[in-house]
Amino acid sequence: MKIERDIDRIKKLSEEKEEENRSFRSFLKSSEIPAKKIDIIVQQLSQTISSQIDCQTCGNCCREILPVLKQNDIVNMAGTLDLSVKKFKKKYLVKAEVPDGYTFNTNPCPFLEGNICSVFVSRPDDCRSYPHLHKKKFVSRTISVINNCSVCPVVFNVYENLKNEIWAMGDFDEDY
C-alpha cells in the first residue's frame, strides 16, 4: 500500500482526481455493496493508514478547517487557559451556523503552534474525532470526505485505497 504524505502533492492530486472521486462517490451511492461493508473497509484502511502517518508533521487540518465547538468544549478549553467562558468566547470564538455551536474567529486555529495543538488535552470533540473515518455511514458523508481529501493525508490515502479495493473486488462478496 503506497502512502502519500506530502500535503502539497496531496492537494494537487486531489484537484486532478476530483472528477474520478465524484464518480466513485456516485458508484458507491448506487452500488449494491452494503453500507456496513463499506464502513468496515474504510475503518480498516483508516487504522492501517493512520498508524503510518504522524499528524504532528502536518497540522494541515488546523490550518484549513474550523471545528464546531459545543458548550462542553468551550468550558474545557477555557479552564485549560484559565479564562472564564465569557472571556474565552469573546477572545477566540464566533457563532457557528449550527445551533448552540461556535467556531474559532481565526483560521488557522489560534492554538496551533508549528504543527501541534497547544491545548491538545482539551481540544474540541470535533478535533478529537477528525477525520471522522471511524464513524458509521461513510457513504452518506462522501461529499465531506472528498473535500477533506485535499486537507488530510489520512483521508486522501483512505479514499484512494478504498477506490482500489472496491473496484478490484469485482463481484461483491456479501460475507465480507
N, C-alpha and C positions, 0 to 999 in steps of 0.2 A: 504494500500500500504506500503510494507516494504521498508525502505530506508537504504542502506548500506553506511556508511560514512568512515569507516576505510580504508585508502588508501592501506595499506599492504594487507589486506584481499581482496580488490578490485583487486589488481594486481594478486593475487593468483587465485581468481575466474575467472578472465578474461582469464588467461592461461588455466585453466581447461575447460572453456566453448568455447575455440577457434573454435573447430570443429562445435559445435552447432551454434555459432554465424555466421560462414561461411555458414552453411546450411540454416539458417534463411535468410541470405543475398540472397542466390540463390532462395529461396522461394519467397522473395519479388520481385526480378527481373523478375521472370517468372509468378507471380500471376496476376490475373485479377483485383486486387484491384487498383483502380485509384490512381495515384501518388499524386494527390491533397488530397485525403482522408488520405493517409499515412502522408502527411505533416501536416494535421490538427491534427491528433492523436499525432504525435511527438511534435508539438508545444504546445498542451495542456499538455502533460506529462512533457515537459520541464518547463513550467510555474509552474506547481504544485511542481515538484521536486526541482527546483531552489529556490523556496520560503522556502524550508526546509533544505537547505544546505548552510552553510556560507563558501564561498570560502576563506575567510581570515583565516580560521582554517586549510586550506590545502596548497594552493600555489603550488601544485604539477605541474601544467601546466607551471609555471615559472621555474621550475627545469628541466623539460623534453622536452619542446617544444621551438623551436626557431621561433619566429614570423617573417614574412616578413614585412619589413618597406619600405614604399614608401616615396617619397620626402617630402610630407606634414607632415608625421610622424617625419621625421628627423628634419625638420625645427622647429616643435613644441617642440620636446624633447630638442634640442639644446638650444632653447630660454629659456625653463624652467631651464636648467642647466647653463644658462648664458655663453654658449660656441658658437663659430662660428660653422657653419655647417661643415666646413673643419676639425676643431679640434674634433668635436663630432664624425665624421666618422672615423677619424684616431684613436681615443681613444677607441671607442666602437663597430665599425662595420666592416663587411666584405661583399663583393658582394655575393648576393644570386644567385641561379640558375634560377631565373625568371628575365625577362627584367626590368631594372630600379629598381630592388629590392635589399635590403640589409638585413642582419640579424646580430644579436649580435655576437661578436667574442668570447664570453664565454658562457658556459652553466653550471650552471643556469644563468638566466638573471642577469646582473650586477646591476640591480635596485631592486632586491628582497632583502628585509630586513625582516628576520624572514619569515613570510608568506604574507607579504604585499608589494605592489609595492610602491617604494619611489617617483615615478613620475606618480602616478595614474591619475592625472588630464590631463596629456599629453601623456598617454600611447598610443602605436600604435593602429591603427584601427584593425589590426589582433587580438590584445589582447582584445580590446573592444568587438569584435564580438564572441570571443571564449566562448562556444564550438561550435558555428555555427549551433546550432539546430533550430534556428529561420528561417534559410534560406530555400528557396523552393528547390525542387528536392532532398529530403532526400535520396531516393533510389539510385540515381546516385552517392552519396557520401558515401555509406556504408562501403567501404574499410577503409576510414579515420575514420569513426565512430568506426568501430571495433578496429582499432589501438588506438583510444582515450579512449576506454573503460577501459584500464589499467592505464590511466593517470588522468582521471577526474571522480569524483564520480557522477556528474550530468549525464554525457554521459553513464556511466555504468548503472545507475538506469533507465534512459530513455530507453535504449536498452533492458534491462531485462523486464521492464514493457511493452514495445512495443511487445516483443515476446509473453508475456502472453495475452495481449489484442487481438492481431491479431489472434493467434492460438485459443483463446477462442471464437472468433466470428463465426467460422464455416462457415455458409452461409454469404456471404459478402453483406451487405445491401448497395445498391448504393446510398441511400439517407442520408448517414452519416452526 
